[in-house]
């Protein structure tokens, strides 16, 4: 499933990943102030449900929503797209960027290298 979540949809998904399950009222309660209108959140959640990203359990006329798309799956797809678009799929370019532009701590890089070596030895 290829997908793109806009910032508001992503905010809702982060809340659902945290809550595991929630009614629209609970989702709104988790949002920062100023809180969006209940109806706006409800509309976005229903759109996510229609796209197969969110499921629900019905309780009469109300629904408790839960994520179908896992946080890990989303991160993997989101990062993969970012990685291809910004670094042309090159780990060398990505690491070089972080070294030159983000001043990555050498200790962190040593930990990463250690993990790579350990993975090679498996």
Contact map, one row per residue, 1 for C-alpha under 8 A:
11100000000000000000000000000000000000000000000000000000000000000000000000000000000000000000000000000000000000000000000000
11110000000000000000000000000000000000000000000000000000000000000000000000001000000000000000000000000000000000000000000000
11111000000000000000000000000000000000000000000000000000000000000000000000000000000000000000000000000000000000000000000000
01111100000000000000000000000000000000000000000000000000000000000000000000000100000000000000000000000000000000000000000000
00111111110000000000000000000000000000000000000000000000000000000000000000000000000000000000000000000000000000000000000000
00011111110000000000000000000000000000000000000000000000000000000000000000000000000000000000000000000000000000000000000000
00001111111000000000000000000000000000000000000000000000000000000000000000000000000000000000000000000000000000000000000000
00001111111100000000000000000000000000000000000000000000000000000000000000000000000000000000000000000000000000000000000000
00001111111110000000000000000000000000000001100100000000000000000000000000000000000000000000000000000000000000000000000000
00001111111111000000000000000000000000000000000000000000000000000000000000000000000000000000000000000000000000000000000000
00000011111111100000000000000000000000000000000000000000000000000000000000000000000000000000000000000000000000000000000000
00000001111111110000000000100000000000000000100000000000000000000000000000000000000000000000000000000000000000000000000000
00000000111111111000000000000000000000000000000000000000000000000010000000000000000000000000000000000000000000000000000000
00000000011111111100000000000000000000000000000000000000000000000000001000000000000000000000000000000000000000000000000000
00000000001111111110000000100110000000000000000000000000000000000000000000000000000000000000000000000000000000000000000000
00000000000111111111110000100000000000000000000000000000000000001110000000000000000000000000000000000000000000000000000000
00000000000011111111100000000000000000000000000000000000000000000110011000000000000000000000000000000000000000000000000000
00000000000001111111000000000000000000000000000000000000000000000000000000000000000000000000000000000000000000000000000000
00000000000000111111110000000000000000000000000000000000000000000000000000000000000000000000000000000000000000000000000000
00000000000000011111110000000000000000000000000000000000000000000110000000000000000000000000000000000000000000000000000000
00000000000000011011111000000000000000000000000000000000000000011110000000000000000000000000000000000000000000000000000000
00000000000000010011111111100000000000000000000000000000000000011100000000000000000000000000000000000000000000000000000000
00000000000000000000111111100000000000000000000000000000000001111000000000000000000000000000000000000000000000000000000000
00000000000000000000011111110000000001001100100000000000000000011000000000000000000000000000000000000000000000000000000000
00000000000000000000011111111000000001000000000000000000000000000000000000000000000000000000000000000000000000000000000000
00000000000000000000011111111100000000000000000000000000000000000000000000000000000000000000000000000000000000000000000000
00000000000100110000011111111110000000001000000000000000000000000000000000000000000000000000000000000000000000000000000000
00000000000000000000000111111110001101001000000000000000000000000000000000000000000000000000000000000000000000000000000000
00000000000000000000000011111110001000000000000000000000000000000000000000000000000000000000000000000000000000000000000000
00000000000000100000000001111111000000000000000000000000000000000000000000000000000000000000000000000000000000000000000000
00000000000000100000000000111111101100000000000000000000000000000000000000000000000000000000000000000000000000000000000000
00000000000000000000000000000111111000000000000000000000000000000000000000000000000000000000000000000000000000000000000000
00000000000000000000000000000011111000000000000000000000000000000000000000000000000000000000000000000000000000000000000000
00000000000000000000000000000001111100000000000000000000000000000000000000000000000000000000000000000000000000000000000000
00000000000000000000000000011011111110000000000000000000000000000000000000000000000000000000000000000000000000000000000000
00000000000000000000000000010010011111011000000000000000000000000000000000000000000000000000000000000000000000000000000000
00000000000000000000000000000000001111111000000000000000000000000000000000000000000000000000000000000000000000000000000000
00000000000000000000000110010000000111111100000000000000000000000000000000000000000000000000000000000000000000000000000000
00000000000000000000000000000000000011111110000000000000000000000000000000000000000000000000000000000000000000000000000000
00000000000000000000000000000000000111111111000000000000000000000000000000000000000000000000000000000000000000000000000000
00000000000000000000000100110000000111111111100000000000000000000000000000000000000000000000000000000000000000000000000000
00000000000000000000000100000000000001111111110000000000000000000000000000000000000000000000000000000000000000000000000000
00000000000000000000000000000000000000111111111000000000000000000000000000000000000000000000000000000000000000000000000000
00000000100000000000000000000000000000011111111100000000000000000000000000000000000000000000000000000000000000000000000000
00000000100100000000000100000000000000001111111110000100000000000000000000000000000000000000000000000000000000000000000000
00000000000000000000000000000000000000000111111111000000000000000000000000000000000000000000000000000000000000000000000000
00000000000000000000000000000000000000000011111111100000000000000000000000000000000000000000000000000000000000000000000000
00000000100000000000000000000000000000000001111111111100000000000000000000000000000000000000000000000000000000000000000000
00000000000000000000000000000000000000000000111111111111000000000000000000000000000000000000000000000000000000000000000000
00000000000000000000000000000000000000000000011111111100000000000000000000000000000000000000000000000000000000000000000000
00000000000000000000000000000000000000000000001111111100000000000000000000000000000000000000000000000000000000000000000000
00000000000000000000000000000000000000000000000111111110000000000001000000000000000000000000000000000000000000000000000000
00000000000000000000000000000000000000000000000111111110000000000011100000000000000000000000000000000000000000000000000000
00000000000000000000000000000000000000000000100111111111000000001111100000000000000000000000000000000000000000000000000000
00000000000000000000000000000000000000000000000010011111100000001111000000000000000000000000000000000000000000000000000000
00000000000000000000000000000000000000000000000010000111110000111100000000000000000000000000000000000000000000000000000000
00000000000000000000000000000000000000000000000000000011111000111000000000000000000000000000000000000000000000000000000000
00000000000000000000000000000000000000000000000000000001111111110000000000000000000000000000000000000000000000000000000000
00000000000000000000000000000000000000000000000000000000111111110000000000000000000000000000000000000000000000000000000000
00000000000000000000000000000000000000000000000000000000011111100000000000000000000000000000000000000000000000000000000000
00000000000000000000000000000000000000000000000000000000011111100000000000000000000000000000000000000000000000000000000000
00000000000000000000001000000000000000000000000000000000011111110000000000000000000000000000000000000000000000000000000000
00000000000000000000001000000000000000000000000000000001111111111000000000000000000000000000000000000000000000000000000000
00000000000000000000111100000000000000000000000000000001111001111100000000000000000000000000000000000000000000000000000000
00000000000000010000111100000000000000000000000000000111100000111110000000000000000000000000000000000000000000000000000000
00000000000000011001110000000000000000000000000000000111000000011111000000000000000000000000000000000000000000000000000000
00000000000010011001100000000000000000000000000000001110000000001111110000000000000000000000000000000000000000000000000000
00000000000000000000000000000000000000000000000000011110000000000111110000000000000000000000000000000000000000000000000000
00000000000000000000000000000000000000000000000000001100000000000011111011000000000000000000000000000000000000000000000000
00000000000000001000000000000000000000000000000000000000000000000011111111000000000000000000000000000000000000000000000000
00000000000001001000000000000000000000000000000000000000000000000000111111100000000000000000000000000000000000000000000000
00000000000000000000000000000000000000000000000000000000000000000000011111110000000000000000000000000000000000000000000000
00000000000000000000000000000000000000000000000000000000000000000000111111111000000000000000000000000000000000000000000000
00000000000000000000000000000000000000000000000000000000000000000000111111111100000000000000000000000000000000000000000000
00000000000000000000000000000000000000000000000000000000000000000000001111111110000000000000000000000000000000000000000000
00000000000000000000000000000000000000000000000000000000000000000000000111111111000000000000000000000000000000000000000000
01000000000000000000000000000000000000000000000000000000000000000000000011111111100000000000000000000000000000000000000000
00010000000000000000000000000000000000000000000000000000000000000000000001111111110000000000000000000000000000000000000000
00000000000000000000000000000000000000000000000000000000000000000000000000111111111000000000000000000000000000000000000000
00000000000000000000000000000000000000000000000000000000000000000000000000011111111100000000000000000000000000000000000000
00000000000000000000000000000000000000000000000000000000000000000000000000001111111110000000000000000000000000000000000000
00000000000000000000000000000000000000000000000000000000000000000000000000000111111111100000000000000000000000000000000000
00000000000000000000000000000000000000000000000000000000000000000000000000000011111111111100010000000000000000000000000000
00000000000000000000000000000000000000000000000000000000000000000000000000000001111111111100000000000000000000000000000000
00000000000000000000000000000000000000000000000000000000000000000000000000000000111111111000000000000000000000000000000000
00000000000000000000000000000000000000000000000000000000000000000000000000000000011111111000000000000000000000000000000000
00000000000000000000000000000000000000000000000000000000000000000000000000000000011111111110110000000000000000000000000000
00000000000000000000000000000000000000000000000000000000000000000000000000000000001111111100000000000000000000000000000000
00000000000000000000000000000000000000000000000000000000000000000000000000000000001111111110000000000000000000000000000000
00000000000000000000000000000000000000000000000000000000000000000000000000000000001100111111110000000000000000000000000000
00000000000000000000000000000000000000000000000000000000000000000000000000000000000000101111111000000000000000000000000000
00000000000000000000000000000000000000000000000000000000000000000000000000000000000000000111111100000000000000000000000000
00000000000000000000000000000000000000000000000000000000000000000000000000000000000000100111111110000000000000000000000000
00000000000000000000000000000000000000000000000000000000000000000000000000000000001000100111111111000000000000000000000000
00000000000000000000000000000000000000000000000000000000000000000000000000000000000000000011111111100000000000000000000000
00000000000000000000000000000000000000000000000000000000000000000000000000000000000000000001111111110000000000000000000000
00000000000000000000000000000000000000000000000000000000000000000000000000000000000000000000111111111100000000000000000000
00000000000000000000000000000000000000000000000000000000000000000000000000000000000000000000011111111111000000000000000000
00000000000000000000000000000000000000000000000000000000000000000000000000000000000000000000001111111111000000000000000000
00000000000000000000000000000000000000000000000000000000000000000000000000000000000000000000000111111110000000000000000000
00000000000000000000000000000000000000000000000000000000000000000000000000000000000000000000000011111110000000000000000000
00000000000000000000000000000000000000000000000000000000000000000000000000000000000000000000000011111111000000000000000000
00000000000000000000000000000000000000000000000000000000000000000000000000000000000000000000000001111111100000000000000000
00000000000000000000000000000000000000000000000000000000000000000000000000000000000000000000000001100111110110000000000000
00000000000000000000000000000000000000000000000000000000000000000000000000000000000000000000000000000011111110000000000000
00000000000000000000000000000000000000000000000000000000000000000000000000000000000000000000000000000001111111000000000000
00000000000000000000000000000000000000000000000000000000000000000000000000000000000000000000000000000000111111100000000000
00000000000000000000000000000000000000000000000000000000000000000000000000000000000000000000000000000001111111110000000000
00000000000000000000000000000000000000000000000000000000000000000000000000000000000000000000000000000001111111111000000000
00000000000000000000000000000000000000000000000000000000000000000000000000000000000000000000000000000000011111111100000000
00000000000000000000000000000000000000000000000000000000000000000000000000000000000000000000000000000000001111111110000000
00000000000000000000000000000000000000000000000000000000000000000000000000000000000000000000000000000000000111111111000000
00000000000000000000000000000000000000000000000000000000000000000000000000000000000000000000000000000000000011111111100000
00000000000000000000000000000000000000000000000000000000000000000000000000000000000000000000000000000000000001111111110000
00000000000000000000000000000000000000000000000000000000000000000000000000000000000000000000000000000000000000111111111000
00000000000000000000000000000000000000000000000000000000000000000000000000000000000000000000000000000000000000011111111100
00000000000000000000000000000000000000000000000000000000000000000000000000000000000000000000000000000000000000001111111110
00000000000000000000000000000000000000000000000000000000000000000000000000000000000000000000000000000000000000000111111111
00000000000000000000000000000000000000000000000000000000000000000000000000000000000000000000000000000000000000000011111111
00000000000000000000000000000000000000000000000000000000000000000000000000000000000000000000000000000000000000000001111111
00000000000000000000000000000000000000000000000000000000000000000000000000000000000000000000000000000000000000000000111111
00000000000000000000000000000000000000000000000000000000000000000000000000000000000000000000000000000000000000000000011111
